[in-house]
Each structure stands twice: as structure tokens, then as C-alpha cells.
Amino acid sequence: MPGGYRFSAPKSRGHSDPWFKIGAVEVTTTVLVTALCVLSVLVWAADSSVLQYIFLDPAKIRSGQIWRLLTWPATNDVAGTDGLWKAVSIALFWYFGREIEGQIGRIKFTWMLLLLAVIPGLVATGLDVPLGYIRSFELALFVVFVVESPKRPFFFGIPAWILAVVFIGIEVLQDISNRAYELLIILFVTMATAVWSARSFGMLMDLRWLPMIKPPARRRKVAAKTSKGRVGRPVVVDGPWPTTPAYKPMQDQAEVDQILDKIALVGMDGLTSDEKKRLNEASKRLRKQGN
């Protein structure tokens, strides 16, 4: 079919656009990572010794091979009796990753995956525990998905939160029974990193008690007029700003921006009453400022 394998990249990428397209396939961050995992399985089948250069080896990392902090999740093979579950984990990572990336966008999702690799990787290095395999990513994204939509039905209409309790409970009991307490610590660190980063990137808005990374406040630019009244070069005006009744700065601009992003994703019906109240107050202040 002519053009079936044509490569293209959007000139202006939006929030949920892919990085590029190969034919009809939209290549997102989720697709890229999934493809790397599948590729590692094929590489293992051809020469299993190749994977020893990318899995997380604490001793090798301490000796300077820091790339292992990023590559260890792609160390997937299908050896042994758990090979089927490894294939299932790759598929589930694709499913949950696609859902989350669609909400926060490809760039934020990429940063989220980097944090999920580096932070647990550093903890594993400190505990002297080798790591490999996408399983921890899959569980972490599943937790984020469930916290965001706890009542979403899955198999046979079972709510997502019940499945999360079962799956995480099995993982915890297995580590306890194997006396693998270091793996248990890494599991909790991975899930905490996923929830914290998702909250910072615009999801899990109901978890108000959870601290989040806020982007730096944007500088305000105004047009400076010349002596003849013409608009000159824009200048940056730093605070403090006047506090007259005609002007009142919007409170917590970063949080308001996140609420607007949430409206773009789920609509006004997805906002809580408190979020709607804050948006209403902000719009009133802007109208007074305009008058």
C-alpha cells in the first residue's frame, strides 16, 4: 500500500499529539517504551548476554555506569515459568500508560517515567538490590489509574480499587513470604513516586493533602509606550505590584492553570465544588481588574 510506512511529524504538537507517526501508527511515549520492552525480549532470544549491560547492577552503577538507572525497566526476557506474566506486564503497561499519557500529555508522562526509573533505581542501588523488568512501572501506573478512577469497572464489573487491593496485596505478601523486604521498600517507593509525580503533573486533584511540584510563577510582560504613544519593546515588570482595589493578583495561579487543564480533559462536570468556587472567584477578580 503506497505511503503505508511513511514517516511524519506534526508541525505544531498539541497536548495529546504523538511524537511522530509511522504510517497510521501514532508513536507516543507509551508506544516507544512498549516497543523497547518487546525489542529487549527479541534481543534476549537472539543473545541473552546483551541484557547484562542494561539491567540495574548496583556495583556497576557505583563504578560509573549510570545509564543503568534509565535502562533497567527495558530488561525483559521470557525465561522461566513467569515469562507469561512478563508479557502480560508489558501489555498492561501499554494499557495504563496510554490512559495516563492521554490525560497529562507526552512530555509530562515522559518525565514521570524518568522519575519512576531514577528514584527507585537510586534506592535499589543504596540497598544493593539488582533490578530489571517493567513490572514495577506497570504496578505504579495501575495505582495512579485507580486513585484517579477508583470506581471504574474492570473484569465482570469489578471496581478498579478492589483489583488494586488484590494485586498489590499479592505482591506485598509474596515479598514478605520471600523475606524480600528490600523489594518491598522499592515497591512502596515506586508507587509513592508515581502518585506524587501524577499529582504534580495535573492528575489526582482530590489529594489536596499531598504536596506537589509547582512550576515557577510566570513573569508578566507589558507593552511599553514611547514618548509618541507608539508601542515599544515589551518589558518585564517584576513585583511587588500595587494593591489598590482595582488590582488584586490571582491567588495560586499554578493551581488555577491545573484546574483549567482538568476542564479541557474532563469538562466542567469533572470539577469539584471547591474547584468551581475558586474559578468563579478568579473570574470575578479579572472582571474587576478589566473595569
C-alpha positions as a LaTeX table, in Angstrom:
\begin{tabular}{lrrr}
\hline
Residue & $x$ (\AA) & $y$ (\AA) & $z$ (\AA) \\
\hline
Met1 & 0.00 & 0.00 & 0.00 \\
Pro2 & 1.62 & 3.33 & $-1.09$ \\
Gly3 & 2.57 & 5.54 & 1.85 \\
Gly4 & 1.85 & 2.78 & 4.37 \\
Tyr5 & 5.20 & 3.25 & 6.08 \\
Arg6 & 5.50 & 6.99 & 5.63 \\
Phe7 & 7.15 & 8.88 & 8.49 \\
Ser8 & 5.64 & 12.17 & 9.57 \\
Ala9 & 5.81 & 14.56 & 12.49 \\
Pro10 & 3.16 & 17.17 & 13.32 \\
Lys11 & 4.33 & 20.75 & 12.71 \\
Ser12 & 2.56 & 22.02 & 15.82 \\
Arg13 & 2.11 & 19.42 & 18.54 \\
Gly14 & $-0.80$ & 19.66 & 20.93 \\
His15 & $-1.33$ & 18.28 & 24.41 \\
Ser16 & $-2.11$ & 14.72 & 23.36 \\
Asp17 & $-0.38$ & 14.53 & 19.97 \\
Pro18 & 2.19 & 11.77 & 19.35 \\
Trp19 & 5.88 & 12.46 & 18.91 \\
Phe20 & 5.62 & 11.32 & 15.31 \\
Lys21 & 3.76 & 8.88 & 13.06 \\
Ile22 & 4.91 & 5.87 & 11.09 \\
Gly23 & 2.16 & 5.28 & 8.59 \\
Ala24 & $-1.04$ & 5.13 & 10.62 \\
Val25 & 0.77 & 4.31 & 13.88 \\
Glu26 & 0.96 & 7.21 & 16.34 \\
Val27 & 4.23 & 6.88 & 18.24 \\
Thr28 & 3.72 & 8.17 & 21.78 \\
Thr29 & 5.97 & 7.75 & 24.82 \\
Thr30 & 3.93 & 4.71 & 25.83 \\
Val31 & 4.39 & 3.13 & 22.42 \\
Leu32 & 8.14 & 3.84 & 22.45 \\
Val33 & 8.69 & 2.25 & 25.87 \\
Thr34 & 6.49 & $-0.72$ & 24.99 \\
Ala35 & 8.44 & $-1.21$ & 21.76 \\
Leu36 & 11.72 & $-1.13$ & 23.70 \\
Cys37 & 10.42 & $-3.82$ & 26.07 \\
Val38 & 9.36 & $-6.03$ & 23.16 \\
Leu39 & 12.71 & $-5.38$ & 21.49 \\
Ser40 & 14.55 & $-6.50$ & 24.63 \\
Val41 & 12.65 & $-9.79$ & 24.51 \\
Leu42 & 13.76 & $-10.31$ & 20.90 \\
Val43 & 17.33 & $-9.37$ & 21.79 \\
Trp44 & 17.27 & $-11.82$ & 24.69 \\
Ala45 & 16.09 & $-14.55$ & 22.32 \\
Ala46 & 18.99 & $-13.82$ & 19.96 \\
Asp47 & 21.69 & $-13.29$ & 22.59 \\
Ser48 & 20.71 & $-13.20$ & 26.27 \\
Ser49 & 24.12 & $-11.85$ & 27.31 \\
Val50 & 23.31 & $-8.45$ & 25.78 \\
Leu51 & 20.82 & $-7.61$ & 28.55 \\
Gln52 & 23.54 & $-7.74$ & 31.19 \\
Tyr53 & 24.66 & $-4.31$ & 30.01 \\
Ile54 & 21.37 & $-2.55$ & 30.75 \\
Phe55 & 19.85 & $-4.10$ & 33.89 \\
Leu56 & 20.33 & $-2.32$ & 37.24 \\
Asp57 & 23.50 & $-3.66$ & 38.80 \\
Pro58 & 24.27 & $-1.61$ & 41.97 \\
Ala59 & 28.00 & $-2.39$ & 41.82 \\
Lys60 & 28.24 & $-1.33$ & 38.17 \\
Ile61 & 26.31 & 1.88 & 38.86 \\
Arg62 & 28.64 & 2.78 & 41.71 \\
Ser63 & 31.55 & 2.21 & 39.32 \\
Gly64 & 30.16 & 4.81 & 36.89 \\
Gln65 & 27.67 & 3.01 & 34.61 \\
Ile66 & 24.87 & 5.40 & 35.50 \\
Trp67 & 22.91 & 4.71 & 32.30 \\
Arg68 & 21.58 & 1.62 & 34.05 \\
Leu69 & 19.37 & 3.92 & 36.15 \\
Leu70 & 17.39 & 4.60 & 32.96 \\
Thr71 & 17.61 & 1.33 & 31.04 \\
Trp72 & 16.73 & $-1.27$ & 33.68 \\
Pro73 & 12.91 & $-1.27$ & 33.07 \\
Ala74 & 13.53 & $-2.44$ & 29.48 \\
Thr75 & 15.42 & $-5.55$ & 30.66 \\
Asn76 & 12.70 & $-8.04$ & 29.82 \\
Asp77 & 13.05 & $-11.69$ & 28.87 \\
Val78 & 10.58 & $-14.54$ & 28.83 \\
Ala79 & 12.67 & $-17.17$ & 30.55 \\
Gly80 & 11.23 & $-19.41$ & 33.25 \\
Thr81 & 7.67 & $-20.01$ & 34.39 \\
Asp82 & 6.96 & $-16.30$ & 34.85 \\
Gly83 & 7.52 & $-15.49$ & 31.19 \\
Leu84 & 3.78 & $-15.22$ & 30.54 \\
Trp85 & 3.36 & $-12.71$ & 33.37 \\
Lys86 & 6.20 & $-10.62$ & 31.97 \\
Ala87 & 4.39 & $-10.44$ & 28.65 \\
Val88 & 1.16 & $-9.53$ & 30.48 \\
Ser89 & 3.02 & $-6.78$ & 32.39 \\
Ile90 & 4.21 & $-5.24$ & 29.11 \\
Ala91 & 0.65 & $-5.27$ & 27.78 \\
Leu92 & $-0.75$ & $-3.74$ & 30.97 \\
Phe93 & 1.93 & $-1.06$ & 30.95 \\
Trp94 & 0.80 & $-0.14$ & 27.44 \\
Tyr95 & $-2.85$ & $-0.02$ & 28.54 \\
Phe96 & $-2.42$ & 2.11 & 31.67 \\
Gly97 & 0.36 & 4.20 & 30.16 \\
Arg98 & $-1.84$ & 5.11 & 27.21 \\
Glu99 & $-4.63$ & 6.22 & 29.57 \\
Ile100 & $-2.37$ & 8.37 & 31.76 \\
Glu101 & $-0.38$ & 9.86 & 28.89 \\
Gly102 & $-3.66$ & 10.88 & 27.26 \\
Gln103 & $-4.50$ & 12.92 & 30.37 \\
Ile104 & $-1.21$ & 14.64 & 31.19 \\
Gly105 & 0.44 & 14.73 & 27.75 \\
Arg106 & 3.52 & 13.10 & 26.29 \\
Ile107 & 6.14 & 15.43 & 27.83 \\
Lys108 & 4.88 & 15.19 & 31.41 \\
Phe109 & 4.40 & 11.46 & 31.03 \\
Thr110 & 8.00 & 11.12 & 29.84 \\
Trp111 & 9.21 & 12.97 & 32.93 \\
Met112 & 7.01 & 10.73 & 35.05 \\
Leu113 & 8.63 & 7.60 & 33.64 \\
Leu114 & 12.10 & 9.08 & 34.15 \\
Leu115 & 11.29 & 9.70 & 37.81 \\
Leu116 & 9.93 & 6.14 & 38.11 \\
Ala117 & 13.22 & 4.81 & 36.80 \\
Val118 & 15.71 & 7.04 & 38.60 \\
Ile119 & 14.25 & 7.40 & 42.11 \\
Pro120 & 13.56 & 3.68 & 42.74 \\
Gly121 & 16.83 & 2.93 & 40.92 \\
Leu122 & 18.78 & 5.06 & 43.37 \\
Val123 & 17.01 & 3.38 & 46.30 \\
Ala124 & 17.79 & $-0.06$ & 44.86 \\
Thr125 & 21.44 & 0.95 & 44.42 \\
Gly126 & 21.61 & 2.05 & 48.04 \\
Leu127 & 20.01 & $-1.23$ & 49.18 \\
Asp128 & 22.28 & $-3.21$ & 46.83 \\
Val129 & 19.34 & $-4.81$ & 45.02 \\
Pro130 & 19.54 & $-5.57$ & 41.26 \\
Leu131 & 16.51 & $-4.57$ & 39.19 \\
Gly132 & 15.11 & $-5.32$ & 35.76 \\
Tyr133 & 11.73 & $-5.78$ & 34.11 \\
Ile134 & 8.79 & $-3.40$ & 33.51 \\
Arg135 & 6.63 & $-4.91$ & 36.29 \\
Ser136 & 7.18 & $-2.10$ & 38.81 \\
Phe137 & 6.23 & 0.51 & 36.18 \\
Glu138 & 3.04 & $-1.37$ & 35.40 \\
Leu139 & 2.03 & $-1.59$ & 39.08 \\
Ala140 & 2.84 & 2.09 & 39.66 \\
Leu141 & 0.75 & 3.26 & 36.70 \\
Phe142 & $-2.06$ & 0.95 & 37.79 \\
Val143 & $-2.07$ & 2.62 & 41.22 \\
Val144 & $-2.26$ & 6.08 & 39.63 \\
Phe145 & $-5.07$ & 4.94 & 37.37 \\
Val146 & $-7.02$ & 3.53 & 40.32 \\
Val147 & $-6.55$ & 6.59 & 42.52 \\
Glu148 & $-7.80$ & 8.77 & 39.66 \\
Ser149 & $-10.77$ & 6.49 & 38.80 \\
Pro150 & $-11.34$ & 4.14 & 41.76 \\
Lys151 & $-14.83$ & 3.07 & 40.71 \\
Arg152 & $-14.11$ & 2.37 & 37.06 \\
Pro153 & $-15.34$ & $-1.15$ & 36.27 \\
Phe154 & $-12.97$ & $-3.84$ & 35.01 \\
Phe155 & $-13.44$ & $-7.58$ & 34.58 \\
Phe156 & $-17.02$ & $-8.66$ & 35.33 \\
Gly157 & $-17.80$ & $-5.12$ & 36.53 \\
Ile158 & $-15.36$ & $-5.28$ & 39.46 \\
Pro159 & $-14.34$ & $-1.74$ & 40.57 \\
Ala160 & $-10.72$ & $-0.80$ & 39.92 \\
Trp161 & $-9.91$ & $-0.19$ & 43.59 \\
Ile162 & $-10.80$ & $-3.78$ & 44.52 \\
Leu163 & $-8.46$ & $-5.16$ & 41.87 \\
Ala164 & $-5.73$ & $-2.80$ & 43.09 \\
Val165 & $-6.09$ & $-4.07$ & 46.65 \\
Val166 & $-5.89$ & $-7.67$ & 45.44 \\
Phe167 & $-2.91$ & $-7.21$ & 43.10 \\
Ile168 & $-0.86$ & $-5.03$ & 45.44 \\
Gly169 & $-1.76$ & $-7.29$ & 48.36 \\
Ile170 & $-0.49$ & $-10.35$ & 46.48 \\
Glu171 & 2.74 & $-8.53$ & 45.62 \\
Val172 & 3.27 & $-7.48$ & 49.25 \\
Leu173 & 2.52 & $-10.95$ & 50.65 \\
Gln174 & 4.85 & $-12.55$ & 48.13 \\
Asp175 & 7.74 & $-10.25$ & 49.12 \\
Ile176 & 7.06 & $-10.84$ & 52.81 \\
Ser177 & 6.94 & $-14.61$ & 52.37 \\
Asn178 & 10.24 & $-14.50$ & 50.46 \\
Arg179 & 11.75 & $-12.23$ & 53.13 \\
Ala180 & 12.46 & $-9.78$ & 50.30 \\
Tyr181 & 11.98 & $-6.69$ & 52.43 \\
Glu182 & 14.25 & $-4.61$ & 50.21 \\
Leu183 & 11.95 & $-5.28$ & 47.25 \\
Leu184 & 9.01 & $-4.28$ & 49.40 \\
Ile185 & 10.65 & $-0.94$ & 50.15 \\
Ile186 & 11.37 & $-0.38$ & 46.45 \\
Leu187 & 7.73 & $-1.24$ & 45.61 \\
Phe188 & 6.38 & 1.38 & 48.00 \\
Val189 & 8.93 & 3.97 & 46.81 \\
Thr190 & 7.88 & 3.32 & 43.20 \\
Met191 & 4.17 & 3.69 & 43.94 \\
Ala192 & 4.76 & 6.83 & 46.03 \\
Thr193 & 6.84 & 8.35 & 43.23 \\
Ala194 & 4.11 & 7.59 & 40.71 \\
Val195 & 1.35 & 9.16 & 42.82 \\
Trp196 & 3.46 & 12.22 & 43.70 \\
Ser197 & 4.53 & 12.86 & 40.10 \\
Ala198 & 1.00 & 12.33 & 38.77 \\
Arg199 & $-0.32$ & 14.84 & 41.32 \\
Ser200 & 2.38 & 17.34 & 40.30 \\
Phe201 & 1.57 & 16.90 & 36.60 \\
Gly202 & $-2.14$ & 17.66 & 36.89 \\
Met203 & $-3.84$ & 14.43 & 37.98 \\
Leu204 & $-5.22$ & 13.30 & 41.36 \\
Met205 & $-6.62$ & 16.77 & 42.13 \\
Asp206 & $-8.63$ & 15.40 & 45.07 \\
Leu207 & $-5.43$ & 14.57 & 47.00 \\
Arg208 & $-5.05$ & 18.09 & 48.38 \\
Trp209 & $-3.02$ & 16.86 & 51.34 \\
Leu210 & $-0.26$ & 15.61 & 49.02 \\
Pro211 & 2.47 & 18.20 & 48.30 \\
Met212 & 3.24 & 18.81 & 44.66 \\
Ile213 & 5.87 & 20.43 & 42.48 \\
Lys214 & 4.63 & 23.79 & 41.28 \\
Pro215 & 6.08 & 25.48 & 38.20 \\
Pro216 & 7.76 & 28.85 & 38.79 \\
Ala217 & 5.49 & 31.86 & 38.51 \\
Arg218 & 5.45 & 33.37 & 35.07 \\
Arg219 & 6.76 & 36.88 & 34.61 \\
Arg220 & 4.23 & 39.39 & 33.39 \\
Lys221 & 5.08 & 41.23 & 30.18 \\
Val222 & 3.55 & 44.60 & 29.32 \\
Ala223 & 3.94 & 46.81 & 26.28 \\
Ala224 & 5.91 & 49.99 & 27.00 \\
Lys225 & 4.76 & 53.14 & 25.18 \\
Thr226 & 7.24 & 55.56 & 23.68 \\
Ser227 & 7.02 & 59.32 & 24.04 \\
Lys228 & 4.96 & 59.46 & 20.83 \\
Gly229 & 2.42 & 56.97 & 22.15 \\
Arg230 & 3.62 & 54.11 & 19.97 \\
Val231 & 4.01 & 50.63 & 21.39 \\
Gly232 & 7.65 & 49.94 & 22.05 \\
Arg233 & 9.57 & 46.83 & 23.09 \\
Pro234 & 7.88 & 44.64 & 25.73 \\
Val235 & 9.44 & 44.92 & 29.15 \\
Val236 & 9.33 & 42.59 & 32.14 \\
Val237 & 7.69 & 44.03 & 35.21 \\
Asp238 & 8.67 & 42.35 & 38.48 \\
Gly239 & 6.76 & 42.57 & 41.75 \\
Pro240 & 5.73 & 43.81 & 44.15 \\
Trp241 & 2.64 & 45.08 & 42.31 \\
Pro242 & 0.21 & 47.74 & 43.57 \\
Thr243 & $-2.52$ & 46.54 & 45.92 \\
Thr244 & $-5.20$ & 49.10 & 45.03 \\
Pro245 & $-8.82$ & 47.90 & 44.85 \\
Ala246 & $-8.60$ & 47.99 & 41.03 \\
Tyr247 & $-5.98$ & 45.22 & 41.04 \\
Lys248 & $-5.77$ & 42.03 & 43.03 \\
Pro249 & $-3.38$ & 39.28 & 41.92 \\
Met250 & $-4.94$ & 35.88 & 41.27 \\
Gln251 & $-4.26$ & 33.50 & 44.14 \\
Asp252 & $-2.21$ & 30.44 & 43.36 \\
Gln253 & $-2.00$ & 30.87 & 39.58 \\
Ala254 & $-0.36$ & 27.47 & 39.12 \\
Glu255 & $-3.32$ & 25.68 & 40.74 \\
Val256 & $-5.83$ & 27.63 & 38.64 \\
Asp257 & $-3.93$ & 26.61 & 35.49 \\
Gln258 & $-4.22$ & 22.98 & 36.56 \\
Ile259 & $-7.97$ & 23.37 & 37.04 \\
Leu260 & $-8.26$ & 24.79 & 33.51 \\
Asp261 & $-6.24$ & 21.84 & 32.20 \\
Lys262 & $-8.63$ & 19.50 & 34.01 \\
Ile263 & $-11.61$ & 21.22 & 32.35 \\
Ala264 & $-10.01$ & 20.63 & 28.97 \\
Leu265 & $-9.70$ & 16.94 & 29.78 \\
Val266 & $-12.93$ & 16.07 & 31.61 \\
Gly267 & $-15.15$ & 19.15 & 31.25 \\
Met268 & $-16.80$ & 21.28 & 33.91 \\
Asp269 & $-18.73$ & 18.30 & 35.27 \\
Gly270 & $-15.45$ & 16.73 & 36.37 \\
Leu271 & $-14.63$ & 19.60 & 38.75 \\
Thr272 & $-15.31$ & 19.50 & 42.46 \\
Ser273 & $-17.43$ & 22.22 & 44.09 \\
Asp274 & $-14.32$ & 23.75 & 45.64 \\
Glu275 & $-12.57$ & 23.96 & 42.24 \\
Lys276 & $-15.62$ & 25.63 & 40.69 \\
Lys277 & $-15.72$ & 28.12 & 43.56 \\
Arg278 & $-12.06$ & 29.08 & 43.08 \\
Leu279 & $-12.53$ & 29.55 & 39.33 \\
Asn280 & $-15.58$ & 31.74 & 39.94 \\
Glu281 & $-13.68$ & 33.92 & 42.39 \\
Ala282 & $-10.78$ & 34.27 & 39.98 \\
Ser283 & $-13.06$ & 35.34 & 37.10 \\
Lys284 & $-14.69$ & 38.00 & 39.32 \\
Arg285 & $-11.28$ & 39.45 & 40.16 \\
Leu286 & $-10.34$ & 39.55 & 36.49 \\
Arg287 & $-13.58$ & 41.36 & 35.57 \\
Lys288 & $-12.96$ & 43.97 & 38.27 \\
Gln289 & $-9.40$ & 44.39 & 37.02 \\
Gly290 & $-10.66$ & 44.91 & 33.46 \\
Asn291 & $-13.07$ & 47.63 & 34.60 \\
\hline
\end{tabular}
